């Protein structure tokens, strides 16, 4: 019954739009999403799906221009230069002085100030907010000092050198204090206290601070009250159906020459349609204007279709992301780098690119994008070599001793079978990848069980609890320098942190520490390349390829693709 009600709602919504198109020029930009965001709260859910929606609400302070790739100011007047601190309690550190634009205001018309910035830093540093990913990076921020004469001006203090200090200072999203902390609770604790070893003790004695974190983490500030400085405001959210953003009236950023502050469509409507066939049907009917992250077959079928090819634009921008197969390094049977290398030899990456993406991708060997100057292009991509994989496993003592068809080995006094669970989401890529591994693995005595499950559940129930063997994943990146600490350092091998593969390497840890602390860019690039070599040898995951995005846009809209995720800026599209 629920399915029929949903169908009626969807047909009504699309039907209403069709009527509107007939009578007036429709300036709503309709985008199809395969899955629904869980929360529109960047500090808690900085994931790809969420980002594709919230980036028009939570414009960062500065960002990399999608055409020049240079860091440019958005909410602030200019990109600051670091100033060494030569006296006072922060002597030896570095500060960045920022000033918000005079015209920059929140939705209620109040000015965006350094007090909002300080509040945002405190919120991330609060140990009970679910902002662990941000918190790791902001551990470098020592203090925020707001100018007493001009609260739009403020200093961000770093007590130690950090290679991404400037980017940290300017690229984060800032939240309106009056919306997210109307009682001004976070004024009861300082950044210095939040940085101290006694922060948990301090907060445990203050119920207001505890309640603030609970409130901030809740659905209230993820699906109901959502407010930022961007050109669009949150309007409506129908669970598992659509999210509607509307253009702000008399928006202060209209006169600023920045692609991030433009507001072309009157509304940006995100339709949650998990079925690709359903999306394609709606696109052909004119109800969906943009679709991305689709199969190559569907993309090229439409592009080569005489009936529809002139009705759409077809973009294939390179994206800052890569596909890989996560391996649980903490499992005894997968803890040996040689075993992980054998598994990598079971994947024909080149054929995968041709079959799944029609050649729209390039095989990669490591964690950095191939556009970066420090990508190690001296490392040879791993080729399909089933016999080579078998030889490695045999040398490591894996053999089918009980003749059950699966190789085994005595590990820590217990006989372990090479019987692996691979969790997939059901996407075409993950299904084909799993079947490929299953088939090739069977040839040399590796049993791979394919388990289809929602990614949100896989992440919660398997990845975070380390109850998995293999899982296909994608990692999105930015144009700034890479800091591998959060994802690959041993410090972050815990359920609350991002080292989900439980990768541990003394050599990798030291190189990551060196990357973060060196001031010499040439030396840093050397460390980057050395880290890739260490990880290439360790094979903590199976690196696959950097894909190109496949985007279809209705021909009634004018706009450009971009290397920045998700491959487009919806706010920059305008009706022809």
N, C-alpha and C positions, 0 to 999 in steps of 0.2 A: 504494500500500500504506500509506504514511504517513497519508494522508487517512482511510483506513478505521480505522486504529489510533486516530487522534485522535477519530473519531466514537464509537468504542466507549468511549473514556475519558470523553468528555463525557456519553454516555448513562448510563454507570455512575455518574458523579458525581451527575447529576441524579436518577437512579433511586434512589441511596442516600438523597438528600435526601427524596425522596417517601416512602420507607419511614419515615424519621425523623419526617416530618410526621404520618404516620398514628398513630404510637405516642406521641410526646411533643410538647410545644409547642416548635417550633423557634425559637430566639432568634438565628439567624444572619441577617444582613442582606445579601442578595445583590444586587449592583449590576452592570449591564452596561456595559462600556467598549468603544468602537469600536476602539481601538488600545491596544497594550500600552505602558506606560512603558518607557523605556530604562534608567533608573537611578532609584533612590529616594535621591537625594543632592541636597538643595535648593540647595546652593551651585553645583553643576555643572549641574543640570537643573531650573531653576525654572519649567518649562513647565506649561501647563494640565492635561495628562493626568497628569503626575507629581504635581502639587500635589493633584489630586483624591484621590490615594492617601496621599501622605506627610504631609498635614496632620494626620492622626490620630496620627502617630508623632512628628513634629517640631513640637510646639506652640510658637509664638513666645513671646517674653518678655511681649509685650502685643499686643493686637489691637483692631480696631474691633468693638464689639458689633453683632451682626447685626440687632438691633431698634432700639437707640438711636443707632447709627452713631457712638458716642463711643469714644474710645480708652480701654481699661480694662486694668488689670494682670492677668496670668495667672500667670506664674512669679515675678513680683516683688511686693513688698508694696504699692507705690503707684507712680503715674506721677510721675516726677521733674520738678522745675522747674530750668531752667537757672540756674547761678550764675556771674556774671562772675568771671574770675580776675584779681586785682589785683596779684599779686606772683609772683616766681619765674620760671622759664624759660618758662612758658606764659602769662605776663602778657599781658592783652589778649584772651585766649581765653575759652572758656566750658566749664563742666563740668556733667555730670549725674551725680548720685549715686544708684545703684541698690542695692537689697538684695533678694536672693532670699528667698522665703518660707522660714521655718524648716523647714517640713515637706517642702519640695521636694527630691526625691531621684531618682537615676537607677535604672535597672532592678536594679542590684546592691545597692541600698539606700544607696549612698554619697551624700553631699549634693551638690547642684548649687551650685557656687561661682563666684566671680569669676575663678578660675583657668581654669575651663572657658570662661568668656566671653572671656578674654584669648586663650586657645588658638584659639577660633573666629575671632576677629578676625585673628590671625596667619595662620591657614589661608587665609582669603580674600585677605589681602594678599600671601601668598607668590606671586611672579610665575609660578611654574611649575604652580600648581594651576589647573584649568580653571574658575575662578570669576570670569571677566572681568566679567560683569554686576554682580555684587556688588562687585567690586573698584573699579569706577568710582565707586560711591556712597561706599564706605568710605575713599576717598582723603581725606575730610574728617576722619577720626578720627586724632588725633595720638598718643594713648596711652591705655592702660587701667591704672589704678593700683588694686591690690587692697589692702584694709585689712589690715594685718599682725596686728591683734587679732581680726578677724572676717572670714574670707575669703568670707563670703556678701555682704559689702558692698564696693563698688568704684566708682571714678570713671571716667567716659568723658570724655576731653579732646578738645575741638575747638579748634584754634588760631585759626580764623577763624569768623565767623558763617556759618551755612548754614541755610536756611529749614526743612529737614527734619532738623535735628540731633536733636531729641527723638525723632522717629519712627525715625531710624536707630539711635539708642541702644537703643530698646526693642522694635522690631518684628522684628528678625532672629531666626532660629532659632539656638539654642545647641547645640553638640555635646558629648557626654561625652568628655573628654580621655582617660580610661582606655581607651575603646574604640577611638578613632580615632588615638591616638598613645600606645600602651602603653609605648613606650620614652622618652616625654617628649622627643622630638627637637626640637620647636618651642621648648623652653626654651633652646635654643642660639642663638636669634636674638631680638632685641628688636623691638618695634613701631617704634621710632625707626630701627633699621637697615632694616626693611622699607619704611619711607617714604623712605629716602635714595636718591640717584642711584646709589649704589654697591651697591645690593642684589644685582644680578645677579653682580657680582664676588664679593661676600661668599658667596653661595650656591654659586657655581662651585667654591669652595675647600672646600666641606663636602659630602661625598658622602651623609651621613646626611640632610641637608635635601633633596637631589636625590631620593634614594630615597623620602623621605616623600611628596613631591608625586606621584611615579609611583604609589605605593601608594594614595594618596587618590583619584587620578583613575581608578583601575582598577575593574573589575567587582566586585572584592572588597568595596569599600565602597559599591557601588551596587545589588547584587543578592543579596549573601550575608550581609554583616554590616551591619545597619541598626538603629540604636538612637537613641532620643530621649526627651524628657521627657513625651510625650503619654500619653493614657489607653490607647493600644493599642500592642502590640508586634508586630514582624514575625514571622510564623510560617512561611510557606511561599510559594514562587514556582515555578509550573510554567510554563515559557517559553511565551508566546503562548496560554496557557489561563487561568490564574487566579493571583491574589495573595491570600493570606489574612492578615488581621490578627486578633489575638485580644486580648480585654480583659485588662488587667493585673490580677492578683489583689492585693487589699489596696492598691489604688492610692491614693497620697497625696492626689490631687486630688479624691477623691470628696466631700469635705466643703466644698470651695471652690465658691462660687456663681458658676460661670463656664460658659457653654455650650461652651467649648473644652475643658473638662476632664471633661465628662460622658462616660459610657460606657454607653449603653443596650443595644445588641446585644452578645451574648457574642463574636460574630465578625462582622467585616465582610469579605465575600468579593467580590472584583472579578473578574468573568468577562470574558475578552477575546472578544467576539463581534462581528466587523466587519460582519456582515450584519444589517441592520435587520429583515428578515423573520424571521430566526432568533431575534432577541431578542423580537420581538412574540409569536412562537409559544411561547417559553419563559415569557413573562410570563403568557400565557393559561393555561399549564399550572401556574402557581404556583411556578415555579422561579427567576424573577427578580423581585425586589421593587422595584427602582428602575431607571428608564431615562431618560436625558436626552440633550440635543443631537440630537434626532430630527427627522424631517421633519414639517412642519405637517400634511400629508395624513394620515400615520399617527396623529398625535396626535388630530386631530379625528375621524378614522374610529372610533377606539376610544372616544373621549369620547361620540360619538353612537350607539354600538352598544348596543342594548337588552340584549344578552346580557352585555356586559362593563362597561358604564359604571358600574354600582354596585359593581364589584369593585375599582375603582381610584380614586385621588385624582388630580386634574389641576391642576398648578400652572403658573403663567406669570409668575414673578418677573422684574422688570427686572434686567438684569445690567450690570455695569461693564465692557463691552467693545464694540468696534465692528468691523464688517467693512470691508475696503478692498481695492483692487487695487494691489499694489505695482508701481511703475514703476522701471526701472533708469535713473536720471537720468544715469548716466555714458555711456550709449550716445549716439553723435552724433545719431541721428534722434529721440531722446527727451530731449535736453538742453535743448530750448527749452520754456519754460513754456507758450507758446501752443499748441504741439503737444500737450502733456499736457492742456491745457484742452479742446482739440478731442476728445481721446479720452474725457474725462469726459462730454462732451455726447452720446456714443454709448450711454450707459447710462440706461435708464429705471428709476431707483431705486424710485420709488413703485410701479410695476407689479411690480417684483421683490419688494418687501415683501408685496404682496397675493398674488402667485402662490406664492412660496416659503414665506412665513411667515403667510399668511392674515391679514395686517394686524398681526401681532405684532412691530412694530418701528417705528422713527422715523428718517427720513433725517437724516444729520448732515453738517456742513460742515467738521469739523476734528478735531483729535487729543484734545480734552477731552470728557468725558462731559457730556451735557446737564443732568445733575443738579447739576453744579458751578456755583457762583455766578459764576465767571469765564468760563463758556461764552459765546462771542460770538454771540448770537442775532440780531444785525443783518446777518449775512451770509446772502444768499439761497441756498438749495439749488440746485444746478445741475440743470436740467431736460433731458430728452431733446430734442435739437435737431440732427438729422442735417445739415440744410442749413446751420445755423450752424457746425457743425464743418467742413463743406466749405469755407465762406467763409474761416474762419481759416486753414486749410491752404493755400488758394489764395493768400491774402495773404502767407503766409510762403514762397511760391515752390515749393510742392509741386504737381507736375503729372505726368501720365502721358506723358512725352516719347517713350517707345519703343513706346507703344500695346500694352503687354502686360497691361493691366488693373490695374496697380499703380502708384500715384503714386511719384514719385522726385524727388530733389533733389541738386544738387552740394554736397557738404559736405567741406571741407578737401581740395579737389581730387579727390574721388572721388564718383562717382554712387552714391547710397544709395537702395535701394528701401524703401518703407514695408512691409516684410515682417517681421512680428513673431511671436515664439514666446511662447505663453502656456502656462505649466505649471500643471496642475490635479491635484488628488488623486483625483478621481473621485467626490467627494461630489455630491449632487444640486444644491446651491447652486453649486458651482464649475463643474459641467457646464453648467448653464443660463446662468450668467453668461458663460462662454466662448462658448457658441453665440450668445448675444445680441450680444456684441461682434463676433463673427465675421460675423454676418449684417449688422449695421448698418455695420460697417467696410467690407464688400464694396461697399456702395452708393456709397461715396466713394473707392474705390480703395485701401483699406487691407487688406492680406492678413494674416489672423491664423491661425497654425498652432496647433492645440490638441494639447498633449502631456500624456498622463496618466502620472503617476509618483508613487511613494510620497513623502510630504512629507519624510521624513528624508533621502531621496536628493536631493530638490529643494534642500533647505536646504544640504546638504553640497556637492553637485556644481554647483549653479547659483547659488543666492542668495549664498553665501559667496564664490564665485569671480567673481561679477558676470556670469555667463554665462546671462543670461535677459533677457527684455524685460518681460513682464507675469506676475504671479502673484497669485491671490486669497489674502488672508491675514486673520487675525483677531488683534486685540490686546486682551488682558485688562488691566484696571486695578484700582486699589484706591481706598478711600474717602479716603485721605490726599491732601495737596496733590500735584499732578503736577510732576515734574521732567523736562522734555523733553530734558535734556542727552544721556543715553545713546543715545536713539533718533534724535534729529534734529540734533544738533550736528555740525559739520564735523570736530571732533576725533575723532569716532568712526566715520569712514568708512574702515574697514579690515576685513579678513576676521575678525579676532578680536573686533570690537566690534559694536554693535547697529544702527548706521546702515546698514542693508542696502539702502536705496534710493540710497545715495551722494548724498543731498541736501546741497547746499552753498549757503549763503546768508549773506553778511556781516551783513545786517540781522537774520535769524533768530538767528544766533549771538550777536549783541549783546543781543538781547531775552532769549534763554535765560540768558545770563550775568547780566543784570539781575534776572531772576526768581529766580535762585538766591541772589543776594547782598542783595536789598533786605529791610529789616526791616519796612517799612510795608506792611500787607496790602492797603490800597486801591491803593497804587502798584503792588504786585505784580499785582493783578487787572487793572490797566490794561495792564501789560506782557503778561499772558496774552492779553488780547483783541487787542492789537496783533500779537502773534505769530501768532494765528489768521488775522488779515487778511493778513499777509505770506505765510503758507503757503497761504491761499486763492487768492492771486494767483499764487503759484509752482506750485501744484498738483503737489507732489512725488509724490503718490499720488492715486488716485481714491477719495474718501471715499464710503462707501455708507450704512450705517445701524447704529443701535444696536438689536440684537435683544432680544426677550424670550425667556427660556428656556422650553422645553417639557419638563415633568417629569411622568412617570407613576409613581405609588407605589402599591403594594399596599395595599388598604384594611385589612389586618390590622395596619398600622403607624400610629402616631400621631406626627406631626411637622409642622414648618413649613418653607416655602421661605424663602430669604433672598436679598438683593441681592448678598451676597458670593459670589464664584465658588466652586464651580460651580453655585450656586443652592440648595444644601442642605448641612446638616451631618449626615452619616450617624450620627455618634456621639450625636446628640440624639434619634434616633428610638427609640421604645419600642413594644413589642407592646401592642395594645389589650386 
